[in-house]
Amino acid sequence: MNRWLHPVLLVVVVCASARGGDFGFQAIFQAGNDNRGQDGQNWEFGVGSPGATPSSASLVQLSAADYYLNDTPQWFEIGYRAASNIAYARFYPVVGNFTTFLEATYAPTITGTSNGNSVSMPASGFLAQALRTNQTTQISATNLMINTALGVLSPASLSATQTGVTDVIRTETANISFTPQSATGSWSMRGQISFQGLTQYVGGSGARGSELQLVITVNQTIPPLAAQTPEPSTLALTGITLACMAWLGAARHRAQSS
């Protein structure tokens, strides 16, 4: 075999060996949760494995300067970066500023094999909850937007209000499914979150008794690397590389024949 073709064959083998598969993750944004057996401090958000209580390692705890403003909608974002296999949750502490943010990340375990490229958020795992306290509290998630292969998808807004009588949990009205805009499986969802009835922030254990949570569960399938549609620049570079290899091989053959 012509030794000039070895690098090209190596590239093909490496691409073909990168398989796709399935994974899941869960993002949570919460205020309070200090006296109901839930995890961690107040004013926090994070991302981790589905159904698991968030560990302190996966949570970002906001300082007094960054905490959720009471009754003021603030932007948040969740998503998946395929190139680095990172699921993430973001909070934008400055209203209207999308360049300054805090971020929690999680590297999900990919299992199985798949040629698909899809995301699903079950309605039962996409919820806002206000746990019973002595004062009226509310959590809302509005202006939800996902960029998909078919355009912008806008899930229904969520709001849960409790008045000191019982826990209140509200879920999405239907399962959410879409194909990511990116052929690699990368995507993001952005929206606004607001809290009402929060008590005064007092450092690492503020907002006592304000048991408010937004939970979003994600199941995703990504394609193997070889099945992903290359970018135009990648196609051009591959073509140039193959042409150069062919030219060098022909030149070497002519030199050996002379």
C-alpha positions in Angstrom: 0.0 0.0 0.0 1.2 3.5 -0.8 2.6 5.0 2.4 1.3 8.4 1.4 -2.2 7.2 1.9 -1.7 6.1 5.5 -2.6 9.4 7.2 -5.9 9.6 5.2 -6.8 6.1 6.3 -6.0 6.9 9.9 -8.4 9.9 9.8 -11.2 7.7 8.4 -10.7 5.1 11.1 -10.7 7.6 13.9 -13.9 9.3 12.7 -15.7 6.0 12.3 -14.8 4.8 15.8 -16.5 7.8 17.5 -20.0 6.5 18.1 -23.2 8.2 19.1 -25.5 7.2 21.9 -27.9 8.3 24.6 -27.6 10.3 27.8 -29.6 12.5 30.2 -29.1 15.4 32.6 -31.1 17.6 34.9 -30.9 21.3 35.6 -32.2 23.0 38.7 -32.6 26.6 39.8 -33.7 27.1 43.4 -34.0 29.6 46.3 -34.4 28.5 49.8 -34.5 24.7 50.4 -32.6 24.9 53.7 -35.2 23.3 56.0 -36.9 20.5 54.0 -34.1 18.0 53.8 -33.0 19.3 50.4 -29.4 19.9 49.4 -27.1 22.8 50.0 -27.4 26.5 50.6 -29.8 29.1 49.1 -29.7 31.1 45.9 -28.2 28.3 43.8 -28.5 26.5 40.5 -26.8 23.4 39.0 -26.8 20.5 36.6 -26.2 16.8 37.1 -27.6 13.3 36.5 -31.4 13.0 36.1 -33.3 12.3 39.3 -30.4 12.8 41.6 -30.3 15.3 44.4 -27.8 17.9 43.3 -24.4 17.6 45.0 -22.6 20.6 46.3 -19.9 20.0 43.7 -22.5 20.6 40.8 -24.1 23.6 42.4 -23.2 27.3 41.9 -24.2 29.3 45.0 -24.8 32.9 44.3 -23.4 35.7 46.4 -25.4 38.6 47.8 -24.4 40.6 44.8 -25.7 38.0 42.3 -28.8 36.6 43.9 -32.1 36.3 42.3 -33.8 39.6 42.5 -37.2 39.3 44.2 -40.1 39.6 41.7 -37.7 40.6 38.9 -37.4 38.3 35.8 -33.8 37.3 35.1 -32.4 35.2 32.3 -31.2 31.7 32.6 -30.0 29.1 30.0 -29.5 25.4 29.8 -28.0 23.3 27.0 -25.4 20.8 25.7 -22.1 21.4 24.0 -21.4 18.3 21.8 -17.7 19.1 21.0 -16.8 18.8 24.7 -19.6 16.6 25.9 -20.8 19.2 28.4 -24.3 19.8 29.7 -24.6 23.2 31.3 -26.8 25.6 33.3 -26.3 29.4 33.3 -27.6 32.3 35.2 -27.3 35.9 34.1 -27.2 38.0 37.2 -27.3 41.4 35.4 -30.7 42.0 33.8 -30.3 42.4 30.0 -26.6 41.5 30.0 -25.8 38.2 28.2 -22.0 38.5 28.4 -21.8 38.2 32.1 -23.0 34.9 33.5 -22.4 32.2 36.1 -22.2 28.6 34.8 -22.5 25.0 36.2 -21.4 22.1 34.0 -21.7 18.3 33.9 -20.2 15.7 31.7 -22.9 13.0 31.0 -22.1 9.4 30.4 -23.1 8.3 26.9 -24.4 4.8 26.5 -25.5 2.5 23.7 -25.2 3.3 20.0 -27.3 5.6 17.8 -27.5 7.4 14.5 -30.1 9.8 15.8 -30.0 13.5 16.8 -32.9 14.4 19.1 -33.7 15.9 22.5 -36.8 15.2 24.7 -37.9 16.9 27.9 -40.7 14.9 29.5 -43.5 17.0 30.9 -43.3 15.2 34.3 -39.7 16.3 34.6 -40.1 19.9 33.5 -41.7 21.5 36.6 -41.9 24.5 38.9 -42.7 23.9 42.5 -43.4 26.0 45.5 -43.2 24.1 48.8 -45.5 25.2 51.6 -44.1 27.9 53.9 -45.6 30.4 56.3 -45.7 33.1 53.7 -47.0 33.2 50.1 -44.3 32.5 47.5 -44.2 32.0 43.8 -41.8 30.9 41.1 -42.3 31.5 37.3 -40.4 30.5 34.2 -41.4 32.5 31.1 -40.3 33.5 27.6 -38.8 30.0 27.0 -37.1 29.7 23.6 -35.2 26.8 22.0 -33.4 27.1 18.6 -34.2 23.9 16.7 -33.6 22.5 13.2 -37.2 23.7 12.3 -37.0 27.1 13.9 -37.6 28.6 17.3 -39.7 26.4 19.7 -41.4 28.1 22.6 -42.5 25.8 25.5 -45.4 26.9 27.7 -44.6 29.2 30.6 -44.7 27.7 34.1 -45.8 29.2 37.4 -46.3 27.7 40.9 -47.8 29.7 43.8 -48.4 28.5 47.4 -50.2 30.3 50.1 -49.2 28.4 53.2 -51.7 25.6 52.8 -50.0 22.9 50.7 -47.1 22.3 48.3 -47.8 23.3 44.7 -46.2 21.7 41.7 -46.8 22.7 38.1 -45.5 20.7 35.1 -45.3 21.4 31.4 -48.6 20.6 29.6 -46.9 18.2 27.1 -43.6 16.4 26.4 -41.1 18.6 24.5 -39.2 17.0 21.6 -37.0 18.5 18.9 -34.1 18.0 16.6 -31.2 20.3 17.6 -30.2 23.1 15.2 -26.7 21.7 15.1 -25.9 18.4 13.4 -23.5 17.6 16.2 -26.3 17.7 18.8 -25.4 21.0 20.4 -28.4 23.1 21.5 -29.6 25.6 24.1 -32.8 26.9 25.8 -33.1 30.3 27.3 -35.8 31.8 29.4 -36.6 34.1 32.3 -37.1 33.0 35.9 -38.6 35.1 38.7 -39.3 34.5 42.4 -41.8 36.2 44.7 -42.1 36.2 48.5 -38.4 35.6 49.2 -37.1 36.6 52.6 -34.1 38.7 53.2 -30.7 37.4 51.9 -28.3 36.8 54.8 -25.2 35.4 53.2 -24.7 31.6 52.9 -28.1 30.7 54.3 -30.4 33.4 53.0 -34.0 33.2 51.9 -34.9 30.7 54.7 -38.2 29.1 54.2 -38.6 30.1 50.5 -38.8 26.7 49.0 -38.9 27.4 45.3 -37.5 25.3 42.4 -37.4 25.0 38.7 -36.4 21.5 37.5 -35.7 20.6 33.9 -35.0 17.0 32.9 -33.4 16.3 29.5 -33.0 13.0 27.5 -30.8 13.3 24.4 -29.5 11.1 21.6 -26.5 12.2 19.6 -25.1 10.8 16.3 -21.7 9.3 15.8 -19.0 11.7 14.6 -18.9 10.0 11.2 -22.6 10.6 10.7 -22.5 14.3 11.4 -22.7 16.7 8.5 -19.3 18.3 8.2 -19.0 22.1 8.0 -18.1 23.5 4.6 -14.7 24.5 5.8 -14.1 21.0 6.9 -15.1 19.6 3.6 -12.8 22.0 1.8 -9.9 21.1 4.0 -10.5 17.4 3.4 -10.6 17.9 -0.3 -7.4 19.8 -0.3 -5.7 17.1 1.9 -6.8 14.3 -0.4 -5.6 16.2 -3.5 -2.2 16.8 -1.9 -1.9 13.2 -0.9 -2.7 12.0 -4.4 -0.3 14.4 -6.0 2.5 13.4 -3.6 1.8 9.7 -4.3 1.9 10.3 -8.1 5.1 12.3 -7.8 6.8 9.5 -5.7 5.6 6.9 -8.3 7.1 8.9 -11.1 10.4 9.3 -9.2 10.7 5.6 -8.6 9.9 4.9 -12.3 12.6 7.2 -13.7 
